[in-house]
Amino acid sequence: MKTSVIGYPRVGTLRELKFATEKYFKQAIAAEDLFAAAAELRKAHWQKQSENAIDYISSNDFSFYDTILDTAVLLNAVPGRYRALGLSPLDEYFAMARGYQGKNGDVKALAMKKWFNTNYHYLVPEIDEDTEIKLAGTKPFDEYAEAKKAGVETKPAIIGVFTFLKLARCTGTKKPEDYLDSVADAYGEILNRFNSLGTAWVQFDEPYLVTDLSAEDRALFLALYRRILSAKGRVKVLLQTYFGDIRDCYSDAVSLAFDGIGLDLIEGKKSLELVETNGFPKDKILFAGVVNGKNIWKNNYAQTYEIIGKLQKHCGEIVLSTSCSLLHVPYTLRNETKLSEEHRNYFAFAEEKLAELRGLKAILSDKAPETHAEYLENKSLFAGDRAAANPTVQNKVHALSEQDFIREPSFYEREKIQKKEFGLPLLPTTTIGSFPQTAEVKANRTNLKSGKISLEQYRAFNREKIAECVALQEKIGLDVLVHGEFERNDMVEYFGECLDGFLFTEKAWVQSYGTRCVKPPIIWGDVSRGKPITVEWSVYAQSLTAKPMKGMLTGPVTILNWSFPREDISLKECAYQIGLAIREEVLDLEANHIRVIQVDEAALREKLPLRKSDWRADYLDWAIPAFRLVHSGVKPETQFHTHMCYSEFADIIRDIDAMDADAITFEASRSDLTILNVLKENGFRTEVGPGVYDIHSPRVPSVEEIKAALYKMLGSIPKEKLWVNPDCGLKTRSNTETIPSLEHLVQAAKEVRDENS
């Protein structure tokens, strides 16, 4: 039995790619230095997989920013506004990813969206009316040759043609299917090139196949691959799917001339059933995704052995595979010095998952797998009880009643009370929460952890930064202020560190987008709040100003979705445990006279099941109540806000309204404010602030640009309900970008306010 890895993390075990790329952005190193750093990482990743005897190792899973963006460039789908800048290919690529503002022009970045049901973000390709889709790049071929030179035979991984077309945005009158001929020819040419290089296998990633497909979608999928595979030559082609099952097109997939088909046996609820019910062609290899690529718990060998046994009754050759790319888990446990041996025994990061594949390969190749030493050791681990149980927390969850999820009085009554309570101007201005995390801010936290400064010195520094932040906001003229969040490392990690039931890593970084990496907490046991978390900082900040100061918290669903969750209890129960803990913090803030409280649910849309039939029972029926649980006990005059990050909100906009917040801010600037029509069509009642500029780009928006966005918003949102704000927190930006951007935001709001009062 052989093994396969769909994709591997790419930023480096210690984020080497992140730091090299950011140095390049600052012109501290040349392009050649960045290329060299990337080549070193790729070689290390291939060698690590080779050391673990992985039979099918991917190449072209590396990216400087995003693989979907790489695919767009490969296919010549570069919008004219970026070509017009006249930049080098590398800088043009980064202009598409981050935007550009300099001597060559001023352009915004491509839209950014969540990658299916993960916390990774991809860049949305744009296909202009006059775009000529063709094979225009050499990246996959170069990296395949690079691996071969290093002594590693790889299967190049390419984003599949169907997924690419379904995710791309056509800016003209054409539809994705209008590009069928040209894009199929380009993919055919990709296979021809690999044939000439002597490549054995090519992997086409088609995660879009696990979503709800229409008859038109199936027809497009079939038409594309019949054409592409008709002349594939000697190279073998793997259709790789993940994040779910392909129930809508299983018969189509197995009928096509693929040599291998990859199925997700972790998230694919019906993957096993599809094989058992319909069979699997003996002339194709099944790549069985049995090692979880998205969570960090060890594989249960007994369960995997059982699944493989069932598959073997219907399949010929089976390859053991990860369920998806290992991009979504940290690199290695080797760098974790503070986790106890007890805890480490339960975890498998990317490197450890390679060892699991190697171990499963040995076990399943044994004549008596159930007596294999490694199998028995794993079975013993799972027979034990690892969860840190807290009966008090469990009882609180079980005692929840319907009234615990309802806030009184109604939204419209609260809105009237709050208008009178706060007396805010038309188009009130605010920010999402965080302010730039400078080197000295980060050093303050590091020095506390290392013992270089005392706790009082740490707090004194933070109070100084808060005072500076409040004074800056007063000077700029913002209406509702924030304290800046200088005490926080990450919006989820910080709260996890202050709650019971979480574990934390030191260097377990996971890429979120581009150079942005996070260290997701691990939910180990029952979750509770032992003491106040944010009250001290919010109360101090409020003492410095007469303007409303927002208390800033992260919501239960986001904490859950941006952590590695337990697998021994339901997500619903875990969300309610976290919800009760955050509720206690909300009520403490209110008791200490914080009159505006924001509970961010940045990741609410993220874990929505990919199939609509699963939305309610598997997610929305507990995710929305988990948020309502947090605020149901606050007074009507307390204004309750929430915030949501890059996602497609149209299909759940009524559920978002049903969260019953008083105001909500959206990241919307990169998607050309397309959410506005959805808000209008659905009679969205919640006060709303679609972001007026993109904080993930170093660009500084002009007053005129922000005014144009505001007038576009006023075409769909009543002026009495519109808030003015950036589209996300400002922690990743510098002060030199943040201050003029906020000054322009306030000036634009004042001018539009005057023109509409």
N, C-alpha and C positions, 0 to 999 in steps of 0.2 A: 504494500500500500504506500502511495506517495503522498507528499504534502505540498501545500501551496499557500502563499501569502498574497492577498489581493493588493495590498499597498502598505507602505511603511512610513512612520513619522519622518519629517524632513527638516525640522528646525535645529536638530542636534540635541544631544543629551543635556547640554548646558546652554542651550539656545544660541549656539554659535552662529547660525544663519541669521537670526534676528539681529544680533549685534553687528555682524558684518554688513548687513543690508542697511541698518540705520547709520552706520559710519559712511556708507556710500551716499545716502541721502544728504548727509552733512558735508559731503565732499572731503571727508577725512581719508578715504582710500579711493583708488582708481577702480574702474570696471574690472580690470584684469585681476585685481586682488579679490574682488567679490566672486568672480568666476572660479578662482583657485580654491577659495573657501568652500564653495558649493561642490566642486569636484571631490574635495577631500571627504566631505560628508557622504556623498553618494557612494564612494568607494567603501567607507566604513560600514554603511548600511548593508551593502551587498555582501561584504565579507562576514558580517555578523549573522546574516541569514544562512550563508554558506556553511559557517561553522556549526550551525544547528541542523545541517543536512536537509534544508528545505529544497525540494526538488523543483518547484516552480517559483522562482524569484522574480518579482516585478522590476522593470525599469520604466522610466518616464513617469513614475509616481512622485518624483521630485518636482518642486516648483519654487520660484522666487516669491510668488505671491498666491497664485491660485491655479489649479489645473484646468478649470473651465476657461479662464482667461488664456491660458496656454493654448487650449484647443482653438479658441477664436483666432488667435494670432496664427496658428498653424494653418487655418483654413482661410486666411486673408480677410477675416471679418473684423477689420479695424476701421471704425467710423472716421469719416473724412476730417472731422474737427481735430483729431489727434494727428493724423498725417500732416495736416496743414501747419503743425508746430515746427516741423523740420528737425525733429530731435533724432538722436541715435536710436536704433531699435530697442535697446534696453530702456532708455529714458522714455521713449514712446510707450512702452509696455507699462512702466510705472506711472505715467500720466493717466493711462486708462484705469489703473488701480487706485490712484490716490488723488487724481486731479493735478493740474499744473497752473502755476501763476508765476510768471517771470517775463524775461525779455522776449520770449518767443510767442507769448500769448497768455490767455486766461481761459481754462476749460475745467469743467467739473469732471469728477470721476464717473465711471459707469455705476449703475445701480448695484446695490449689494443686497443679497437675500440669504436666508438660512438654507443650508444644504439639507433638504428633506427634513428628517426629524432629529437633527444633530445641532450642536452648538457651533459648528463650523459655518462660515459665511462664504458664499461664492459670488463672483462678479457676473452680472447678467450680460451675456453677449448681445450686442446690437447689430442687426443686419440692415444696412441702409438700402434704399431703393436701387442704387447703382452698384452695390457690392457685388463683386465677382467672386463667388465661392470657388476656391481652388486650393490645391496643396501648395502652400507658399513658404513653409518653414521646414527645418531639418531637426528640430529638437529630439523627437523620439528616436530617430535614426542615429543621431550623434550619441545619445546616452546609451543606446543598445551597444554601439561599437565601443564606447568607453568601458562598459561593463565587461564586454568580451575581452578587451585588452587587459583588463584586471583579472582575467581568468574565470569569469562568472557568466554562464549562459543564462539569459533572462527572457522572460515573456514581456515584451513591451505592453504597457497598459495605456489604452486610449479611451477617453470619454466617448461612448458610443454615439453613433450618428443620430439615432432616434432621441436619446436623452438631450443631446446638444440642440436639436431643432425644437424640442418641446420647451426647453428652458430659455431659448433665445427670444429676443424681442425684435420684431420686424417694425422698423420705424416708418416705412412707407405703406403702400397699398397692398403689397404682396403678403401672402401667408406662408408659414413654414413649408407646406407641401409644394409651394411654387419653386422651391429650391431643391426638390427631390433629385433631379437629374444631375445637377452640378455637385451637390454634396455627396451623392452616391459615387460619382466619378472620382471625387477627391479621396474618399475612403478606399475605393478600388485601387487608386494609385498608391495609397499608404501600404496596402497589402503587396502590391507589385514591388515597391521599394524594399520591403522586408524579405520578399522572395529573393531578390538580388543579393541581399546580405546573408542569406542562408539561415534566416531566423526560423526556429522550429514552431513557436507558438506566438500568437498575438492575442491579447485580452481586450475585448471591447466591453467597457463598463456601461451597463444599461439599468441603472436604478429606477428610472422612470417607469419601467415595466411593472413595478410592484404597486403602482397607484391604480386608481379606478380608470380603466381605459374604455373609450367609446369604440364603436364599430369603425369609425374613421381613423382612430388611433391605431387599431389593429391593422387596418388596410395600409396605413403609412409604414408601419413597422415591417410588414411583409414585403411591400414594394421595395423598400430601401435595401433590405438584406437579400432578397432574391437577386437583386442586381449586383450588389457588392460581392456576394459569395459565389456568383456564377463563374467568376474567373479568378478565384483566389489562389490558384496554383498549388504549390507544395506546402505552403505555410498553413498550419492548423490554427483555427480560430475558436477562442473561448468566449462564449456569451456569459458575462459575469453580472449577476443581479445581487442586490442586497437591500437591507432595510425592510424586507417584507417578502411576500410570496407573489408568484406570477399567475395567480388563478385565472385572470382574464385572458391570458395569451399562452398558457402552457402548451396547448396543442399546436399553436403556431410555432412556438420556439423549437419544440422537438421535431417539427416537420422540416425545418430549414437545415441547410447544410453546415451547421456548426459541428465542430469536432468535440467540443466540450460545453457543458452548461453548468454554471455555478448557481446553486440555490442556497438561500439563507435558511438554515434550520434553527436559528435562534429567534429572530423576529418574524420569520415566515410562519404564521399560524397554520397555514394549510400546505406548506411545502412537502411534508412527509405524506400527507393525505393525497396530494396530487400524484406523487410517484406510486403510492400503493394502489390508488384507484385506476390510474390511467396507464401505469407502466412507464418504462424508460427505455429508449432505444439502445439495443446492445452495441450498436456501432458508435455510440457516443460515450464520452467519459463524464461521469457525474462528479463535479467539484462540490463536495458537501461542506457547507459552512457551519461547522460544529463548535468552533472556538470563538467565543464572543469578542468581537472587535470593538465594542463600545463600553463594556464594563470591566472592572478590574478584579473581579472575584475569580478564583481558580476554577478551572473546568471540572465538572463532576464526571469523572471517567465512567462511572457506572451508567449514567444517563446517556453519555455519548456512545458507549458500547452497545446499549440497547437500540439507539437510533440507527447506528451503522448496521446492526444485525437485521433490522427491518428493511433497510434500503438494499442490502445485499440479496434479498429475495427477488428483487425486481430489476437490479442493475448488473451490468457487467463490471467494468473497472470503476472504482471509486477513489477519488483523491480527497484526503482530509484537508480542509481549508479554514481560514478565518471566515467569520460571517460577513465581514466588511473590511475595509482598510483599517490598519492599526493606527492610522492618523488620529483616531479619537481617544486613544489612551496614552498615558505617559510612556517614556522610553524604558526605564529600568528601575528595579528596586535597589540596584547596587549603590545608588547615591543617597539612599534613605538610611541615615544613621540613628534616628530617634524613634523609629517604629519598633515596638517590642517584637521579639521573636514570635510570640503568640499571634500578633497581628500579621506579621509578614507571611506566616504560614498560609494565610487565606488569600493572598493577593497574587496576581499575575499581570504585570505591565507588558509592554510590547516584547521585550527580550524574553521574559518569562513565558509568554505565549508561544514563542518560537520553541522553547524547551518543551512546552505542553504538546505541541504538534509532534515533536521528535519522540516524546514519551508515548503518545497515543499510537504513533506509527509502530513503535516497538511492541506495545501491548497487543495491538490488533494483528500483528504478524506472528505472535506467539501461538503455539499449538493449544495452549491452555491459558487464554487471556485472564480468566478470573482468578488464577493463582499467581499471576505475575506480581512481583514484589511492589512495583510502582503502583499497580492497580490497587493492591490491598492497602497501601499507605494512604492513597487518595480516598479510598472508601472509609477508612478510619477517621479521616479528617471531617468528612461530611456527616459522619454518624454522631459527632459531638455537637454540643450546644454552644454557639459562639456569641449570640446576641446578649447585650447588656440590658436585661429587662428592668423596667421601672413600672411596677403595678399601679402607682399613683397616676402616671401619665396614661396608661392603658385604660384605667377606669374613667378618667376624664373624657377620653375620646368616646368610649362606649356610652357615656351618659349624655352626650350631646343630643339636643332636641331640635326640632324645626325652628323654634324661636331664636336659637343661637345663631342663625344664619340670616336674620332679618333685622334691618336697621329702621328705626322709627324716628321721626315721621317720614313721609314719602319724600322722594327726591325733590319734587317741585316746591314743597313746603320748606325744605331745608335750603333750597336755592334762594328763596325770598329772605329767609332769616339771615343767610350769610351775606347777601348783597348789602343788607342794612348793617350787619356786624362789622364788615371790613371796609366798606366805602371805597373800594378800589376803583380806579378810573376805567374807562372803556379800553379794551385791549390791554389788560394788565400784563406786565412783563415779569419774567422769572427765568431761572435756569433749571436744569434737570437735577443738579445736586452737587457733583464734584467740581472742584477747581483744579488747575494744573498741579500735578504732583512733581515738584521740582526735585533736583538731586538732593538738596538739603532736607526736604521733607522725607524722602526715602531713607536718607542717612540717619535721621532722628529715630525712626523705627528700628533700623538695623543696630544702632548704638545701644538702644534699650535692650534688645534681645541679647546682644553680646556682653552686656554689663558695663559698657563704657560710660554710660550715664545713669543717673538714678531715675526712678519713676517720677519724682517731682520735677526733675529737669526736663523729662520728656513731656510732661503735662504743661509745664511753663512754655515750652517751645510751641506746642500746639495752640495754647491760648493766644500766644503772640500772632501766630499765623491766622487764627480765626479772626482776631481783631483787625488785622490787615485786610482780610477778605471781606469782612463786613463793611469796613471803611471804603474799600474799592467799589463795592456794589452800591453803597450810598452815593458815592461820587459819580458813578456811571448813571444812576437814576433808576435802577431796577425797583419794581414795586413789591415783590415778594422775594425775600432773601433766603440764602442757604448758608451753612457754616463752613462749607468747603471740603469736609470729609478728610482732613489731613491725618487723622488717626487711622485711616482705613487702607489696607493693602488692596483688597478686592471686595466688590459689593456682596459676594457670597461668602468668600473665605473669612472675611472679618466677622460676619454674624455667626458662622459656624464655630469660630474660635471662642465665641462668647456663649455658646449653647452647649449643654451636655448632650452626649450621644454621637459626637463627631470625632473623626481622626484627621490628622493633617500631615502632609508630606513636606519635604524640604525643597526638592528639585523635580517634582513630578509634573513638569510643564506640558500643557496640551495646547496646540495651536487653535486659536479662534478665528483669526483672519490675518493675512499678511504677516506682519511682525508682532502682532498681538497674541500673547500667550497667557493662559490662566492655569492655576493650580487647583482643580476642583477638590473640595473637601470629600471625605468618605463618610457616609452615614453608617456608623457601626452598631448603634443601639437605639433605644427609645430616646426621643428628643425632648428636652425641657429647658426652661430658662431659670438659672439659679439666682441671677441678680440683674438690675438694670444695665443696659448696654450702651445706649446713646444719650440718656437723659442729661448727664453732666455737661456734655458738649453743647447740646441744643439749648439748655437753660442759660449757659454762659453766653452763647451767641445772641440769644434773645435779649439779654441784659444790656447789650451794646447798641440796640436800635429800637426805635418806636415802631418800625415797620414789621409786618408779620415775618416770622422766621419759621421756615419749614423744618419739621422734624423729618429726618430721612431714614427710611428703613427699606429692607429688601423683603419681598413677599414670600409666602410659603411655597408657592408653586415654582417660583424662580430658584429659590434655595434648593428645592428638591431636584429640579431639572438641570441645574448647573453643579450638582454634586454627583458622586457615584452612589446610586441608591442601593439600599439593601435588596436582597432577593428572597428574604425569608418572610417578609410581610408585604401586604399590598401597597401600591403607591398611594392609594386613597388614605389608608391609615397613617402612613408616614406624613402625607401632606397635612392631615388634620393635627397631628402631633406638633408639627412646626407651626401651623396656624395658631394653635393655642399659645405657643411661646411668644410669637410676634404680637398676638392680641394683648398679652400682659404688658409688653413694651409700649404699645399704642396707648393703653389706658394710663400708664405711668407718665408718658409725655403729656397727655391731656391734663392729668392731675397737677402737673408742674407748669401749667399755663402756656403750653405750646398749642397754638390755635389752628395751625395748618400742619397736617401730617401727610407725608407722601410715602406710600408703600409701593415700591416698584415691582411690577410683574413683567420684567423685560422678556422673560422666556415663556410667557403663557402659551403662545401659539406654537412654540417649538416642538413640544412633544405630542401635539395633536396627531392622532393616528393618521396614516397616509390614506386610509380608506374611510369614506364617509360613514359606512355602516358601523364603524367602530367608534365614531366620535363621541356619542353620548355616554353609553354605558362604560366605555373604557377610559374616558377622560373628562369630558365637559361636565358630567353629572357630579363629579367630585372636585374638579379644579376650580370652577366658578364658586361653589360654596366654600371652598377653602379660603378664598380671598374675602368673601362676605363675612366669614367667621372672624376675621381680623378686625373689621371695623363696625360690626353690628352693635357694639356696646357704647360707641362714642356719642357725645351730645350733638344735637342738630346744628349748633353754632360752630362746631369744629369742622373745618373744611378738609375733606379727605381727597387726596390726589393719588393717581397711579401713573406709571410710565411703561411703555412697551417699545421694544427694539425692533430692528429690521425683521419684518414678517409680512406675509400676505394676509391682511385682516378682513378682506371683503366677505369671505365665506363664514366668518364667525362674529361679524360686527354686532349682531343682536345679542349674542352671548356676552360680548364685551360691555355693551350697554347695561346688561343685566347684572354686571358686577356691582352696580349701584355706587360707584365712586361719584364724588362731586365734580371732579375734573380729571381729565386724562391727557397726557402728552404722548405723541407718537413720533417715532423716527420715520420721516416721510420725504425728506428733501431729495434723497438720491433716486426716488421713484417718481420724480416729477409731480408729487402731490396727487397721485392717482387715487388716493384714499378719499379725496374730497367728494367725488360723485357718490361713492358708497355711503358716506355719512348722510348726504342729502336724501338719497333714495330711501334710506331706512329710518329717516326721522330721528337721527341720533340725538338723544336728550341730554347726555352728559356734556358739560362744558369741555372744550377741547382745544389743545394746542399742537397742531401738526408742526414739526420742526421747520423753522424758516431757513436754516442753513445746516450744512453737513459738517459735523465736527471731526469726522474721520479723514478729512482732507486738510492739508495745511493752508488752503486758500482762506483769504479774508474777504467775506462778502461785502459788497458795496451797499450803501443805503438804498440806492435805486433797485438793486436786486432783491433786497428784503421787502421793500415796498411792493414790488411786483408780485412777490409770493403772497403777501398779505391781501392784496386786492383779489388775487386768484382765490384765496380762502374765503373772502367775504362773499364771493359768488355762490358759495355753498353752505356757509356757516353764519348764523345770525351774529351780528357784531356784539351782542350782549353775552354770547357764549364763547367768544374767541380769545384764547390766550396767545401770547407771543413769547417764543422760547427757542433755543437751539434744539437740535433733534436728539441730543444725548448728553451725557456728562462730559466735562471738560478735562478730565484728569490726564488724558493722553496728549493734550495740546500744550504748547508753551504759552507763557504770559504775553509774548510779543504777538502771537496770533489771537489769543483770547480777548485781550482788552480792546483792541480796535473792533473786533467782531461784535462784542457786546455793546460797545458805544454806537456802532452802526445800527444794531438791533433796536436799541432804545430810541435813537433818533428817528428811525423809520416808523416805529410804533407811534411816537408823538405826532409825526406829520400825518399819518393816516388817521389817527385819532382826531386831530384838528379838522381834517378834511371831511370827517364823517360824524362830527358831533352836532 
